[in-house]
Amino acid sequence: MIIVKIGDGMGNQLFNYACGYAQARREGDMLMLDTSECDNSTLRSFALDNFHLRYDARESFPNRNVFQKIYKRLRCRLKYHVIKEREVFHNRSGKYPVDDIDPRVFVKQRFRPKYLYGYWQHLSYFEEYIDEITAMMTPAYGQSKRVAELAEEFKRTPTCAVHVRGGDIVGPQASYFARAFERMEKEKPGLQYMVFTNDRERAAEAFAEMKGGFLADIVYVADLGSFTDIDEFFLMAACQNQILSNSTFSTWAAYLNGNPDQTVIMPDDILSGRMRRKGWLIL
């Protein structure tokens, strides 16, 4: 059995799942999700059941006090062969390239089940199964008629999703969005730009350096209705093209984009080379 830790926001959870799913497929084995981190968090909840993603089992243990943490850690180390992902952001010694993948993920264990502990934000861990994974990413929640209708409209019309992130992680600077809009217009002139953001003030700052008539072609999706995060994810994925932030959320929306002629632009970030698909542009 392959066990994978599921944690943080939805985009990160999808990377966790994708790595575990792909390795379970390679080994012809079962997949279990450890959702303890999500289930004990006051900030993030388990989000993968918004999709029809397949897995064989799910386990979760209390993880709030020191005794529970110690028990869970010892149990995990004794029962499973734990593979802890090599650090990406603080690889100060330069022991391995930042775009490298961990070969231990692909080694089949003979005795104890393999437990994958990390973020696994690298397309190489699951690229050969990405079509299978995205095919399962259909709505498994009560999606409203309004969201379904807008998604169909975005698929039919020349649209581009623009993700501007707010919150505790700083998104790309205004210069990136100015370059991205200019490049997108060269690739696909005359698009309707659909802006997805949880920080309207941050979005205004992000568009401060834009030139030309781009601002006239911008629609804030929040002005079209009241949507949940998962609603906006499906609407973002429905757009024909994407301008991404340094975000796993919008990266997965672009993975889900079914337009064979899509143009995707992403910022030059530490993870960009790891997550990009062939043909995506990094600015």
N, C-alpha and C positions, 0 to 999 in steps of 0.2 A: 504494500500500500504506500502511496505517496501522500504525505501530509504537508499542507502549506499554511503558514500563518497569514491571516487576513487582517489588515489593519489600516488605519488612517482614513482618508477620504475615498470617495468612490473610484476616482481614477487610479489611485494607488492600489485599491482592492482589486481592480481589474487586472493590473500588472501582476499582483500576487497570484491571482487565479490562473491567468494565462500561462504563467511559467509552470505551475503545478499541473494544469490540465495537459499541457503539451508533453511533459515528462511522463505523466501517467499513460498517455497514448503511446509514447515511444516504447515504454516497458510493458505495455499490455496489462496495466495494473489498475487498481481502484484508487480513487481520489477522495481524500478527506480534508475538509476545511476546519482549521482551528480558528474560531471566531471569538476567542476569549478577549482579545484586545478591544474589538468593537463592542462586545457585550458589556464590558466593564467601563467603557468610556462615557464621559458626560458631554463630550463634544461631537463624537462621530458614532454612527450606528452602522450595522451591517446593511449594505446597500445592494448586494449582488442578487437578492431575490426580487429586485425590480425587473430582472431579465429571466429568460428561460435557460439559464446556464445549468449544465448537468454536473453533478457530483454525487458521490456514493454515500457519504456520511458527513456529519458535522459534529464537532465536539467543542465544548466550552466549559471553562472552569472559573470560579470566583478568583479575582486577581486584585483585590482592593487593599488588603492589609499585608504586612510583611510576612506573616505565616503562610498565607495563601500564595504569595509570590514565590516563596521558597519551595513550597510543596509542588507548585506547577513546574518550576524550573528543574527540580530534582526528578520529578516524574518524567518529564520530557527527555532529560539526558539519559535516564536509565532505560526507558522504553524505546526510544527512537535513536537513529543515527542523525544527529542534528548537523545540518550544513548552514552555517551562518555566513551570509553574504559579505564579501570583502567590501570595506568602506570605499565609497566613491568620492564623497565630498571632502574628506580629510586625509586623502592619500598623500600626505606631505612628503613622505620619504621617496615617492615615485617608484615604488616596488613593482608596479604593473601599470600599463596604459589605462587611462580612464575609460576608453572604449572597449577594453578587454572584457571577455566573459569568463565566468568561473567554470572550469571544466568538471568540477566535482558534481555539478548539477546533473550531468549526463551519464555518470557512472552508476550502474545498477548495483544496489546493495544486496548482499547474499543473506544476511541474517536479520538485522533489525530494519523496520520500515524507515524510509528516508523522510526527514522532516526539513522542509525548506523554510529558512528564517531570514527574511530580508525584503527588499523592495522589488528586485529583479526587473528593473526598468531598462530592459534591453530587448529590442525586437528579436534578436537572434535566439532568445530562449524559447520563442513560440512562433516564429514567422511561418514555418511550414504548416501550422495549424490555424493561422489567423482567419482564414475564410470559414473554417468550422466554428470558431469562437464567435465571430461577428454574426454568423447565421443564427446563433442561439440568442443574440442580443435583441430580441423582440420584446415589446412591453409585456410585463407580467403583473402589472398593476392596473388600477382602474383609470386608464388614460381617458381624458375627456374628449368629447367630439370636437371641441374647438382646437385642441392640440393636434388631433389627427388630421383635421382639415388644413390647418396651417402647414403641417409637415408635407402634405401632398402639394400644397401651393408652392412651398419653397423648393421642392424637387422639380416642379414643372417650369419654374421661372429662373432667369439668370440671377442667382443670389450668391452672396459670399458672407459667411458667418465671421464675425470679428469678436474675438474674446479679449476682454480687458479685465484682468483680475484685480481685486482689491484685497483687503485683509492684511494679515501679518506677513505675507510673503510679497516682496516688491516685484511688480511685473516689469515688462520691458519699458524703456524710456520712449518719450514722444518721437525721437528721431527714428526709432524702429518702425513705428506705425506709419510715419510719413513715407519711409522707403517702401514699406510693404504695400501701402495703397498705390503708390506710383508703379511698382512692379506688377501688381495685380491688374491695373488698368492696361498695361502693355500686353499682358497675357490674355486678359478677358475684358475688353472695354465695355462700359455701359452696365456694369453690375449694380444690383441693389444690395447695399451693405446692411446686414442685420447685426446689430450690436448686442452682445450678451455680456452683462456685467453685474456685479453685486455692489458696485461703487460708482455711482453716476459722476461724482466729483472727480474721481480718478480717471474716468473715461474722458472727461472734458480736458483734463491735463494731458492725457495721452494723445489727443487729437490736436493739440495746440500748434504743432509745427506743420500741419497739413496745408498744402497749397492746392489751388485749383478749385473745382466745384464739388469735391468729394463730400463735403458736409451736407450738401443738399440731397445726397443720395443715401444718407444714413437714417436708419430706423432703429430705435431702441425697442427691443423685443418686449420689454416690460410694459411699453405703452400699448401693446396689442392685447393685453389681458393679464390675469393673475396666474402665474405659473410656479410650480415647484422646481427644485433643482433638476429632478429627473425629467420633468417636462422640457426644460430648457436644453437638457442634454440631447434629447431626441430631435428637438427643433434645430439645434446646432448641427447635428449629424445630417439632417435633411437638406441643408443648404448645399448647393452644387460645388462650392469652393469654401476654403477656410483660411483665415489669417489667425494664427494661434498665438497664445501667450506661453510663457514658461510654465505650462500646466499639463498635468496628466489627464485632467478632465477634458480639456479641448483636444488633446492629442488622441484620446480614445474616440471622441466624436468624429475626428478626421479618419481614423481607422474604419469607423462604421459607415462613413460616406460611401454610398454605392455608385457614385457617378464615375464612369470609366475615364472621363475627360477632366477630372478634377484638377485644380491647381491649389496646392497647399503651401503656405509660407509659414515658417517658424523662426523664432529668434535664435541667434547664436548663443546658446546656453550650454552649460557643462553636460547636459543630458541630450542635447539635440542630435548629436551623431549616433547616440545609442538608440534613440527612439524613432528616427526618421524612416519613412518608407522610400523606396526608390522613386526618384522624380520629384520628391519634395524639395522646396527651396529653403535654404537657410540664409538669413540676412543679418 
